[in-house]
Protein backbone atom coordinates (compact mmCIF):
# COMPACT_ATOMS: atom_id res chain seq x y z
CA UNK A 1 0.00 0.00 0.00
CA UNK A 2 2.83 2.41 0.83
CA UNK A 3 4.51 1.77 -2.53
CA UNK A 4 1.26 2.47 -4.38
CA UNK A 5 0.86 5.84 -2.61
CA UNK A 6 4.44 6.79 -3.46
CA UNK A 7 3.85 5.96 -7.11
CA UNK A 8 0.62 7.97 -7.17
CA UNK A 9 2.28 11.00 -5.62
CA UNK A 10 5.17 10.94 -8.09
CA UNK A 11 2.99 10.57 -11.18
CA UNK A 12 3.26 13.37 -13.74
CA UNK A 13 1.00 13.75 -16.74
CA UNK A 14 2.29 15.34 -19.94
CA UNK A 15 0.05 16.26 -22.85
CA UNK A 16 1.66 16.41 -26.27
CA UNK A 17 -0.10 17.41 -29.43
CA UNK A 18 1.58 15.83 -32.44
CA UNK A 19 0.51 14.21 -35.68
CA UNK A 20 2.92 11.33 -35.10
CA UNK A 21 4.30 10.50 -31.66
CA UNK A 22 7.88 9.45 -32.09
CA UNK A 23 10.60 8.76 -29.59
CA UNK A 24 12.22 12.14 -30.29
CA UNK A 25 8.97 14.03 -29.68
CA UNK A 26 8.40 12.13 -26.46
CA UNK A 27 12.00 12.75 -25.35
CA UNK A 28 11.67 16.50 -26.09
CA UNK A 29 8.36 16.69 -24.16
CA UNK A 30 9.81 14.93 -21.12
CA UNK A 31 12.95 17.09 -21.22
CA UNK A 32 10.81 20.25 -21.39
CA UNK A 33 8.67 19.07 -18.47
CA UNK A 34 11.73 18.25 -16.35
CA UNK A 35 13.30 21.61 -17.15
CA UNK A 36 10.09 23.43 -16.13
CA UNK A 37 9.87 21.43 -12.88
CA UNK A 38 13.51 22.21 -12.05
CA UNK A 39 12.98 25.89 -12.79
CA UNK A 40 9.90 26.06 -10.55
CA UNK A 41 11.77 24.31 -7.74
CA UNK A 42 14.74 26.69 -7.89
CA UNK A 43 12.97 30.01 -8.38
CA UNK A 44 12.04 31.69 -5.13
CA UNK A 45 8.31 32.03 -4.74
CA UNK A 46 6.56 35.04 -3.27
CA UNK A 47 5.41 34.60 0.30
CA UNK A 48 6.52 31.96 2.80
CA UNK A 49 9.64 30.01 1.82
CA UNK A 50 11.95 27.52 3.42
CA UNK A 51 15.22 28.91 4.76
CA UNK A 52 17.13 26.89 2.17
CA UNK A 53 15.14 28.40 -0.70
CA UNK A 54 15.34 31.91 0.75
CA UNK A 55 19.14 31.84 1.06
CA UNK A 56 19.85 29.78 -2.06
CA UNK A 57 21.22 32.56 -4.27
CA UNK A 58 22.69 34.93 -1.72
CA UNK A 59 22.85 34.17 1.99
CA UNK A 60 22.13 37.73 3.20
CA UNK A 61 18.58 37.82 4.54
CA UNK A 62 17.34 40.66 6.74
CA UNK A 63 15.68 39.77 10.04
CA UNK A 64 13.08 41.30 12.32
CA UNK A 65 11.36 40.08 15.49
CA UNK A 66 7.59 40.17 15.67
CA UNK A 67 5.59 39.54 18.85
CA UNK A 68 1.97 38.50 19.00
CA UNK A 69 0.05 37.98 15.77
CA UNK A 70 1.97 37.07 12.63
CA UNK A 71 -0.86 36.40 10.17
CA UNK A 72 -1.33 40.07 9.27
CA UNK A 73 2.37 40.31 8.34
CA UNK A 74 2.02 37.28 6.07
CA UNK A 75 -0.85 38.88 4.15
CA UNK A 76 1.00 42.14 3.66
CA UNK A 77 4.24 40.41 2.63
CA UNK A 78 2.44 38.44 -0.07
CA UNK A 79 0.73 41.59 -1.28
CA UNK A 80 4.07 43.40 -1.70
CA UNK A 81 5.83 40.31 -3.14
CA UNK A 82 8.24 39.87 -0.24
CA UNK A 83 9.84 36.45 0.26
CA UNK A 84 10.10 35.44 3.92
CA UNK A 85 10.75 32.61 6.34
CA UNK A 86 9.25 32.54 9.83
CA UNK A 87 10.67 30.80 12.89
CA UNK A 88 8.90 30.71 16.24
CA UNK A 89 11.00 31.15 19.38
CA UNK A 90 10.23 28.18 21.63
CA UNK A 91 8.79 28.71 25.09
CA UNK A 92 7.89 32.41 24.86
CA UNK A 93 4.58 33.89 25.95
CA UNK A 94 3.34 35.93 24.06
CA UNK A 95 4.86 34.12 21.08
CA UNK A 96 7.92 35.69 19.45
CA UNK A 97 8.58 35.17 15.77
CA UNK A 98 11.82 35.80 13.89
CA UNK A 99 11.14 36.76 10.30
CA UNK A 100 13.85 36.45 7.65
CA UNK A 101 12.91 38.39 4.53
CA UNK A 102 14.05 39.42 1.07
CA UNK A 103 12.56 41.32 -1.82
CA UNK A 104 13.65 42.10 -5.33
CA UNK A 105 13.21 45.82 -4.72
CA UNK A 106 13.88 47.83 -1.58
CA UNK A 107 10.70 49.85 -2.18
CA UNK A 108 8.62 46.70 -1.72
CA UNK A 109 10.22 46.05 1.68
CA UNK A 110 9.69 49.60 2.93
CA UNK A 111 6.09 49.67 1.69
CA UNK A 112 5.33 46.33 3.33
CA UNK A 113 6.78 47.34 6.69
CA UNK A 114 5.10 50.76 6.62
CA UNK A 115 1.73 49.12 6.05
CA UNK A 116 2.37 46.46 8.71
CA UNK A 117 3.39 49.00 11.38
CA UNK A 118 0.44 51.26 10.49
CA UNK A 119 -2.03 48.38 10.87
CA UNK A 120 -0.34 47.14 14.05
CA UNK A 121 -0.52 50.59 15.66
CA UNK A 122 -4.16 50.99 14.62
CA UNK A 123 -4.95 47.59 16.14
CA UNK A 124 -3.24 48.46 19.43
CA UNK A 125 -5.15 51.76 19.85
CA UNK A 126 -8.49 50.17 18.96
CA UNK A 127 -10.53 48.99 21.98
CA UNK A 128 -11.19 45.30 22.41
CA UNK A 129 -14.38 43.95 20.91
CA UNK A 130 -15.10 41.88 24.03
CA UNK A 131 -14.74 44.93 26.30
CA UNK A 132 -17.10 46.93 24.08
CA UNK A 133 -19.60 44.06 24.12
CA UNK A 134 -19.47 43.88 27.91
CA UNK A 135 -20.03 47.65 28.17
CA UNK A 136 -23.05 47.55 25.84
CA UNK A 137 -24.43 44.53 27.69
CA UNK A 138 -24.32 46.48 30.97
CA UNK A 139 -26.03 49.46 29.31
CA UNK A 140 -28.78 47.23 27.93
CA UNK A 141 -29.37 45.66 31.33
CA UNK A 142 -29.53 49.12 32.97
CA UNK A 143 -32.10 50.28 30.41
CA UNK A 144 -34.13 47.10 30.87
CA UNK A 145 -34.43 47.64 34.64
CA UNK A 146 -35.83 51.17 34.31
CA UNK A 147 -38.96 50.23 32.34
CA UNK A 148 -41.87 48.46 34.01
CA UNK A 149 -43.59 45.99 31.71
CA UNK A 150 -47.34 45.89 31.25
CA UNK A 151 -48.40 42.35 32.09
CA UNK A 152 -51.41 42.34 29.72
CA UNK A 153 -49.62 43.30 26.49
CA UNK A 154 -46.05 42.36 27.28
CA UNK A 155 -44.76 45.79 26.29
CA UNK A 156 -43.54 48.84 28.20
CA UNK A 157 -46.10 50.76 30.21
CA UNK A 158 -47.18 54.15 28.84
C-alpha positions as CSV (number, residue, x, y, z in Angstrom):
1,X,0.0,0.0,0.0
2,X,2.8,2.4,0.8
3,X,4.5,1.8,-2.5
4,X,1.3,2.5,-4.4
5,X,0.9,5.8,-2.6
6,X,4.4,6.8,-3.5
7,X,3.9,6.0,-7.1
8,X,0.6,8.0,-7.2
9,X,2.3,11.0,-5.6
10,X,5.2,10.9,-8.1
11,X,3.0,10.6,-11.2
12,X,3.3,13.4,-13.7
13,X,1.0,13.7,-16.7
14,X,2.3,15.3,-19.9
15,X,0.0,16.3,-22.8
16,X,1.7,16.4,-26.3
17,X,-0.1,17.4,-29.4
18,X,1.6,15.8,-32.4
19,X,0.5,14.2,-35.7
20,X,2.9,11.3,-35.1
21,X,4.3,10.5,-31.7
22,X,7.9,9.4,-32.1
23,X,10.6,8.8,-29.6
24,X,12.2,12.1,-30.3
25,X,9.0,14.0,-29.7
26,X,8.4,12.1,-26.5
27,X,12.0,12.8,-25.4
28,X,11.7,16.5,-26.1
29,X,8.4,16.7,-24.2
30,X,9.8,14.9,-21.1
31,X,12.9,17.1,-21.2
32,X,10.8,20.2,-21.4
33,X,8.7,19.1,-18.5
34,X,11.7,18.2,-16.3
35,X,13.3,21.6,-17.2
36,X,10.1,23.4,-16.1
37,X,9.9,21.4,-12.9
38,X,13.5,22.2,-12.0
39,X,13.0,25.9,-12.8
40,X,9.9,26.1,-10.5
41,X,11.8,24.3,-7.7
42,X,14.7,26.7,-7.9
43,X,13.0,30.0,-8.4
44,X,12.0,31.7,-5.1
45,X,8.3,32.0,-4.7
46,X,6.6,35.0,-3.3
47,X,5.4,34.6,0.3
48,X,6.5,32.0,2.8
49,X,9.6,30.0,1.8
50,X,12.0,27.5,3.4
51,X,15.2,28.9,4.8
52,X,17.1,26.9,2.2
53,X,15.1,28.4,-0.7
54,X,15.3,31.9,0.8
55,X,19.1,31.8,1.1
56,X,19.8,29.8,-2.1
57,X,21.2,32.6,-4.3
58,X,22.7,34.9,-1.7
59,X,22.9,34.2,2.0
60,X,22.1,37.7,3.2
61,X,18.6,37.8,4.5
62,X,17.3,40.7,6.7
63,X,15.7,39.8,10.0
64,X,13.1,41.3,12.3
65,X,11.4,40.1,15.5
66,X,7.6,40.2,15.7
67,X,5.6,39.5,18.8
68,X,2.0,38.5,19.0
69,X,0.0,38.0,15.8
70,X,2.0,37.1,12.6
71,X,-0.9,36.4,10.2
72,X,-1.3,40.1,9.3
73,X,2.4,40.3,8.3
74,X,2.0,37.3,6.1
75,X,-0.9,38.9,4.1
76,X,1.0,42.1,3.7
77,X,4.2,40.4,2.6
78,X,2.4,38.4,-0.1
79,X,0.7,41.6,-1.3
80,X,4.1,43.4,-1.7
81,X,5.8,40.3,-3.1
82,X,8.2,39.9,-0.2
83,X,9.8,36.5,0.3
84,X,10.1,35.4,3.9
85,X,10.8,32.6,6.3
86,X,9.2,32.5,9.8
87,X,10.7,30.8,12.9
88,X,8.9,30.7,16.2
89,X,11.0,31.2,19.4
90,X,10.2,28.2,21.6
91,X,8.8,28.7,25.1
92,X,7.9,32.4,24.9
93,X,4.6,33.9,26.0
94,X,3.3,35.9,24.1
95,X,4.9,34.1,21.1
96,X,7.9,35.7,19.5
97,X,8.6,35.2,15.8
98,X,11.8,35.8,13.9
99,X,11.1,36.8,10.3
100,X,13.9,36.5,7.6
101,X,12.9,38.4,4.5
102,X,14.1,39.4,1.1
103,X,12.6,41.3,-1.8
104,X,13.6,42.1,-5.3
105,X,13.2,45.8,-4.7
106,X,13.9,47.8,-1.6
107,X,10.7,49.8,-2.2
108,X,8.6,46.7,-1.7
109,X,10.2,46.0,1.7
110,X,9.7,49.6,2.9
111,X,6.1,49.7,1.7
112,X,5.3,46.3,3.3
113,X,6.8,47.3,6.7
114,X,5.1,50.8,6.6
115,X,1.7,49.1,6.0
116,X,2.4,46.5,8.7
117,X,3.4,49.0,11.4
118,X,0.4,51.3,10.5
119,X,-2.0,48.4,10.9
120,X,-0.3,47.1,14.0
121,X,-0.5,50.6,15.7
122,X,-4.2,51.0,14.6
123,X,-5.0,47.6,16.1
124,X,-3.2,48.5,19.4
125,X,-5.2,51.8,19.8
126,X,-8.5,50.2,19.0
127,X,-10.5,49.0,22.0
128,X,-11.2,45.3,22.4
129,X,-14.4,43.9,20.9
130,X,-15.1,41.9,24.0
131,X,-14.7,44.9,26.3
132,X,-17.1,46.9,24.1
133,X,-19.6,44.1,24.1
134,X,-19.5,43.9,27.9
135,X,-20.0,47.6,28.2
136,X,-23.1,47.5,25.8
137,X,-24.4,44.5,27.7
138,X,-24.3,46.5,31.0
139,X,-26.0,49.5,29.3
140,X,-28.8,47.2,27.9
141,X,-29.4,45.7,31.3
142,X,-29.5,49.1,33.0
143,X,-32.1,50.3,30.4
144,X,-34.1,47.1,30.9
145,X,-34.4,47.6,34.6
146,X,-35.8,51.2,34.3
147,X,-39.0,50.2,32.3
148,X,-41.9,48.5,34.0
149,X,-43.6,46.0,31.7
150,X,-47.3,45.9,31.3
151,X,-48.4,42.3,32.1
152,X,-51.4,42.3,29.7
153,X,-49.6,43.3,26.5
154,X,-46.0,42.4,27.3
155,X,-44.8,45.8,26.3
156,X,-43.5,48.8,28.2
157,X,-46.1,50.8,30.2
158,X,-47.2,54.2,28.8
